[in-house]
C-alpha cells in the first residue's frame, strides 16, 4: 500500500511540475490539456491499487480465506474447555467447602486442606464426585463425623474427613 501512495505522490508532483513548465505558464493555452493528461496519469496510477482491492474482495467472496477449524484443533479446544470447566468447578467447590468449614465449624482456612474430585458425566458436564478434608493442628479436635454429615448433606456426595497429626 505504501508503494501506491509513493506512486500517487510522484505522479501528482510530476503533473504539477509539467504544468508549471508548460509554454505560457500556469494560465497558458496548454494548461487545460496538461491538466487533462495529468488527471489521466493519476487515474492510471490508481488502477493497480483498485485492481488489487477488487481481487482481495473477490477472494473473500470465493471463500479463499477459510476460517474453519480442523477436527483435531476442534477436539483440542473442546478438551481444553472441559479441563478448564472441571478446574473451575473444583476450585469453586473447594472454596465453598472452606467457607462452610470456617462458618459452621470455626475451622480457619490454614488449619485444613480440602480436595475435591470432579468427573465428567455422560454429557461431558463436570460433576462433583467426592470431597476429602484433612484437619490440621487444633482443628483435629473438631468432630469429623459431624463435618462429614454436614458436607455430604449439602453437596450430596461422599465426604471423608481425616486427621493429620504433625
C-alpha positions in Angstrom: 0.0 0.0 0.0 2.9 2.4 0.8 4.2 1.9 -2.8 0.9 3.0 -4.2 1.0 6.2 -2.1 4.5 7.0 -3.2 3.4 6.4 -6.8 0.4 8.8 -6.5 2.6 11.5 -4.9 5.2 11.2 -7.6 2.6 11.3 -10.4 0.9 14.3 -8.8 4.2 16.1 -8.3 5.3 15.5 -11.9 1.9 16.7 -13.2 2.2 19.9 -11.3 5.8 20.4 -12.5 4.7 19.8 -16.1 2.0 22.4 -15.8 4.5 25.0 -14.4 7.0 24.3 -17.1 4.4 24.4 -20.0 4.8 27.3 -22.5 2.7 30.2 -21.5 2.9 29.4 -17.7 0.1 28.1 -15.5 -2.6 30.2 -17.3 -1.4 29.4 -20.8 -3.2 27.7 -23.7 -1.8 24.2 -22.9 -2.8 24.3 -19.2 -6.2 22.7 -19.8 -4.7 19.9 -22.0 -1.9 19.3 -19.5 -4.4 19.1 -16.6 -6.4 16.5 -18.6 -3.3 14.4 -19.3 -2.1 14.8 -15.7 -5.5 13.7 -14.4 -5.4 10.6 -16.7 -1.9 9.8 -15.4 -3.2 10.0 -11.8 -6.1 7.8 -12.6 -3.8 5.2 -14.3 -1.6 5.3 -11.2 -4.7 4.4 -9.1 -5.7 1.4 -11.2 -3.3 -1.1 -9.7 -4.4 -0.4 -6.2 -8.1 -0.6 -7.2 -7.4 -3.8 -9.1 -5.7 -5.4 -6.1 -8.5 -4.3 -3.8 -11.1 -5.9 -6.1 -9.1 -9.1 -6.3 -9.0 -9.3 -2.5 -12.7 -8.8 -2.3 -13.2 -11.5 -4.9 -11.0 -13.9 -2.9 -13.1 -13.1 0.2 -16.3 -13.7 -1.7 -14.9 -17.0 -3.1 -14.0 -18.2 0.5 -10.3 -18.0 -0.3 -9.9 -17.2 3.4 -11.1 -20.4 5.0 -12.0 -19.7 8.7 -13.0 -23.2 9.5 -11.2 -25.1 12.2 -9.8 -28.6 11.7 -11.3 -31.5 13.5 -8.1 -32.1 15.6 -8.0 -28.4 16.6 -11.7 -28.5 17.5 -11.2 -31.6 19.7 -8.2 -30.0 21.3 -10.2 -26.8 22.1 -13.0 -29.0 23.4 -10.6 -30.8 25.7 -9.1 -27.5 26.9 -12.5 -26.1 27.6 -13.6 -29.3 29.5 -10.4 -29.2 31.6 -10.9 -25.5 32.4 -14.5 -26.1 33.3 -13.5 -29.0 35.5 -10.8 -27.0 37.2 -13.2 -24.1 37.8 -15.8 -26.4 39.2 -13.3 -28.0 41.6 -12.0 -24.6 42.7 -15.5 -23.3 43.3 -16.4 -26.4 45.3 -13.2 -26.2 47.4 -13.8 -22.6 48.1 -17.4 -23.3 49.2 -16.2 -26.2 51.5 -13.5 -24.0 53.1 -16.1 -21.2 53.7 -18.5 -23.8 55.2 -15.8 -25.2 57.5 -15.0 -21.7 58.7 -18.6 -20.6 59.1 -20.2 -23.6 60.6 -17.3 -25.3 62.4 -14.9 -22.4 63.1 -12.1 -24.0 61.3 -9.8 -21.4 59.7 -8.6 -22.0 56.2 -5.0 -22.5 57.3 -6.0 -25.3 59.7 -7.4 -27.6 57.0 -6.9 -28.8 53.4 -9.7 -29.6 51.0 -9.5 -31.8 48.0 -12.4 -32.1 45.6 -12.8 -34.7 42.8 -14.7 -33.7 39.7 -15.6 -36.0 36.9 -17.3 -35.5 33.5 -20.7 -37.2 33.2 -22.0 -38.8 30.0 -23.0 -35.3 28.7 -19.4 -34.0 29.3 -20.8 -31.9 32.2 -18.5 -31.7 35.2 -20.0 -33.0 38.4 -18.7 -33.4 41.9 -17.8 -37.0 42.9 -16.2 -36.7 46.3 -14.8 -34.4 48.9 -11.8 -35.0 51.2 -11.0 -32.8 54.1 -7.8 -33.0 56.1 -7.8 -31.4 59.5 -4.6 -29.9 60.9 -3.3 -28.7 64.2 -6.0 -27.7 66.7 -8.8 -28.4 64.1 -8.2 -32.1 64.8 -10.3 -31.6 68.0 -13.5 -31.0 65.9 -15.9 -33.8 65.4 -15.1 -35.3 62.0 -18.4 -37.2 61.8 -20.5 -34.0 62.1 -18.3 -32.4 59.4 -18.8 -35.4 57.1 -22.5 -35.4 57.7 -22.9 -31.7 57.0 -20.8 -31.6 53.8 -22.4 -34.8 52.5 -25.9 -33.4 53.2 -25.1 -30.1 51.5 -23.3 -31.4 48.4 -24.9 -34.9 48.1 -21.5 -36.6 47.5 -19.3 -38.7 49.8 -17.2 -36.7 52.2 -14.2 -38.1 54.0 -12.5 -36.3 56.9 -9.1 -37.4 58.0 -6.8 -36.0 60.7 -3.2 -35.3 60.2 -1.0 -35.2 63.2 2.1 -33.1 62.9 
